[in-house]
Amino acid sequence: MPEGQELDQHYMRRCIELARKAEGRSSPNPLVGAVVLDQQGNFAGEGFHPKAGQPHAEVFALDQAGENARGGTLYVNLEPCCHFGKTPPCADRVIASGISRVVYGLQDPNPKVLGGGLDKLRQANIQVDGPLLEAECAKLNRAFIKRITKGMPWVALKIASTLDGRIADRYSKSQWITGAESRKYVHELRNRFDCVFVGTNTVIQDNPSLTVRDINDSRNPHRAIPDAQLKIRTDSKIFVENPGVRTFLFTTEENLLRVRSGDNKSYPANVELVPVTLVDGKVHIEECLKHLSLSGILTVLCEGGGRLAASLLEQNLVDELFWFCAPKLLVDQSALNSLSGSAPRTMESIIELEQPKYIQLGQDLLIHVEELTPGR
C-alpha cells in the first residue's frame, strides 16, 4: 500500500471512481464519492451520492465506518456542504463522527458552500488538507460547475455518419449507418447523460424512442425536442414510451395557449410544453438549454439531426463531441448532411478540434473530443 501523498491520491481516485457510479442519476447534485480510514489508517467505509434527495457520499461512508471513523481520515472529492437542502449539512455529520482529518479534492463552486464547509471543519479543530487532484475532480464535475457558474448544462454532440459525411440517404433512411458496437456505445452514452436532445425532423422521420437498451442497471434519459410548429405527432414513440421520463417540448407561447385551450392535440402527462422565442422562425436553442438547466439537468446529449447539430456548433453551445464514422459511402448529393449549417465559413473561421481521441468500434471509428475550445 502506498504511503503519504501517494496514499492520499490513491483514496482520492477511489472517491472519483465511486462518484462515477451515479453518472446521469445525481442531477442536479454533483458526483461525489467518499472513503473513511480508521485511526490506524485501515479502510473503514466508503460510499457515493446516488441521487438528489438521498444522503450524500460522506453519510454513507461514515455510516459504514461507524465508531471506526473516530480519530480517522475522510477522503471526499468535493468539499462537504454546510447548508440545509433536501438533506442536512454534511459538515455537521463529519464533525459529529469524530473524524480528525479531511482530505478534499475540490472546493464546492456553489455560492451556498464555497469554502464554508471547510471553514466549519477547521473551526471544529479538524485537520483539512487539499485541494488534491483538483484537475481530475473538476473534470469529474465539469457539468455541475458549468451549471453553477454559467446557468447552462454540459452539451455533448453525437453524430453518426458515412465517410462522405452523410447521416441518412435522400429518403431520410439512416438505419443502419454505423455497426452494432457503435450503437451499443450510444446506449452507454444515453445511460450516462441526463437528457437527450433531438431535432424535429429526426423525430418525424425516424420516430425514435431514445431509450437505453441492453445495458445492465440502466435508466432512460429525459428527452428534449424543439418544435416551433408542433409538427410532431402526439402518438410518436418519444412521447408515449416510458411515461415516467420527462419530455420537454419547446414551442411558441401561441402554440402552448392553443393546446391548453383544447385544439385537439393531447400529449401524455410526462410531456412538458415550454414556451420559447423564435429566431428566424426557429426555436431559440440557447433558451431551451437554459430551461433544461433550471429544471435540474446537468448533461445533455444531442443526437441530431443536421440542422440542430449545426446550430449548436454555430452558436458555440457544444462542449464535447462524439463523431462516429462508418467506412461507407452514399455518394449522393441529395443525401442528408451531417451538418446543415447556414452561416458562411472560410478557412479562417474553420472549427478546429483539439486533442481528439480515436476509438475503434468494430469497423467504425469514433472521434471523441472531450472539450471543445470556448469561443472557437
C-alpha positions, 0 to 999 in steps of 0.5 A, spaced: 500 500 500 502 506 498 504 511 503 503 519 504 501 523 498 501 517 494 496 514 499 492 520 499 491 520 491 490 513 491 483 514 496 482 520 492 481 516 485 477 511 489 472 517 491 472 519 483 471 512 481 465 511 486 462 518 484 462 515 477 457 510 479 451 515 479 453 518 472 446 521 469 442 519 476 445 525 481 442 531 477 442 536 479 447 534 485 454 533 483 458 526 483 461 525 489 464 519 492 467 518 499 472 513 503 473 513 511 480 510 514 480 508 521 485 511 526 490 506 524 489 508 517 485 501 515 479 502 510 473 503 514 467 505 509 466 508 503 460 510 499 457 515 493 451 520 492 446 516 488 441 521 487 438 528 489 434 527 495 438 521 498 444 522 503 450 524 500 457 520 499 460 522 506 453 519 510 454 513 507 461 512 508 461 514 515 455 510 516 459 504 514 465 506 518 461 507 524 465 508 531 471 506 526 471 513 523 473 516 530 480 519 530 480 517 522 481 520 515 475 522 510 477 522 503 471 526 499 472 529 492 468 535 493 468 539 499 462 537 504 456 542 504 454 546 510 447 548 508 440 545 509 437 542 502 433 536 501 438 533 506 442 536 512 449 539 512 454 534 511 459 538 515 455 537 521 455 529 520 463 529 519 464 533 525 459 529 529 463 522 527 469 524 530 473 524 524 480 528 525 482 529 518 479 531 511 482 530 505 478 534 499 479 534 492 475 540 490 472 546 493 464 546 492 463 552 486 456 553 489 455 560 492 451 556 498 458 552 500 464 555 497 469 554 502 464 554 508 464 547 509 471 547 510 471 553 514 466 549 519 471 543 519 477 547 521 473 551 526 471 544 529 479 543 530 479 538 524 485 537 520 483 539 512 488 538 507 487 539 499 485 541 494 488 534 491 487 532 484 483 538 483 484 537 475 481 530 475 475 532 480 473 538 476 473 534 470 469 529 474 464 535 475 465 539 469 457 539 468 455 541 475 460 547 475 458 549 468 451 549 471 453 553 477 457 558 474 454 559 467 446 557 468 447 552 462 448 544 462 454 540 459 452 539 451 455 533 448 454 532 440 453 525 437 453 524 430 453 518 426 455 518 419 458 515 412 465 517 410 462 522 405 459 525 411 452 523 410 447 521 416 441 518 412 440 517 404 435 522 400 429 518 403 431 520 410 433 512 411 439 512 416 438 505 419 443 502 419 449 507 418 454 505 423 455 497 426 452 494 432 458 496 437 457 503 435 450 503 437 451 499 443 456 505 445 450 510 444 446 506 449 452 507 454 452 514 452 444 515 453 445 511 460 450 516 462 447 523 460 441 526 463 437 528 457 437 527 450 436 532 445 433 531 438 431 535 432 424 535 429 425 532 423 429 526 426 423 525 430 418 525 424 422 521 420 425 516 424 420 516 430 425 514 435 424 512 442 431 514 445 431 509 450 437 505 453 437 498 451 441 492 453 445 495 458 445 492 465 442 497 471 440 502 466 435 508 466 432 512 460 434 519 459 429 525 459 428 527 452 428 534 449 425 536 442 424 543 439 418 544 435 416 551 433 410 548 429 408 542 433 409 538 427 410 532 431 405 527 432 402 526 439 402 518 438 410 518 436 414 513 440 418 519 444 412 521 447 408 515 449 414 510 451 416 510 458 411 515 461 415 516 467 421 520 463 420 527 462 419 530 455 420 537 454 417 540 448 419 547 446 414 551 442 411 558 441 407 561 447 401 561 441 402 554 440 402 552 448 395 557 449 392 553 443 393 546 446 391 548 453 385 551 450 383 544 447 385 544 439 385 537 439 392 535 440 393 531 447 400 529 449 401 524 455 402 527 462 410 526 462 410 531 456 412 538 458 410 544 453 415 550 454 414 556 451 420 559 447 422 565 442 423 564 435 429 566 431 428 566 424 422 562 425 426 557 429 426 555 436 431 559 440 436 553 442 440 557 447 433 558 451 431 551 451 438 549 454 437 554 459 430 551 461 433 544 461 438 547 466 433 550 471 429 544 471 435 540 474 439 537 468 446 537 468 448 533 461 445 533 455 446 529 449 444 531 442 443 526 437 441 530 431 439 531 426 443 536 421 440 542 422 440 542 430 447 539 430 449 545 426 446 550 430 449 548 436 456 548 433 454 555 430 452 558 436 458 555 440 453 551 445 457 544 444 462 542 449 464 535 447 463 531 441 462 524 439 463 523 431 462 516 429 464 514 422 462 508 418 467 506 412 461 507 407 459 511 402 452 514 399 455 518 394 449 522 393 448 529 393 441 529 395 443 525 401 442 528 408 448 532 411 451 531 417 451 538 418 446 543 415 449 549 417 447 556 414 452 561 416 458 562 411 465 559 413 472 560 410 478 557 412 479 562 417 473 561 421 474 553 420 472 549 427 478 546 429 478 540 434 483 539 439 486 533 442 481 528 439 481 521 441 480 515 436 476 509 438 475 503 434 468 500 434 468 494 430 469 497 423 467 504 425 471 509 428 469 514 433 472 521 434 471 523 441 473 530 443 472 531 450 472 539 450 471 543 445 475 550 445 470 556 448 469 561 443 472 557 437 
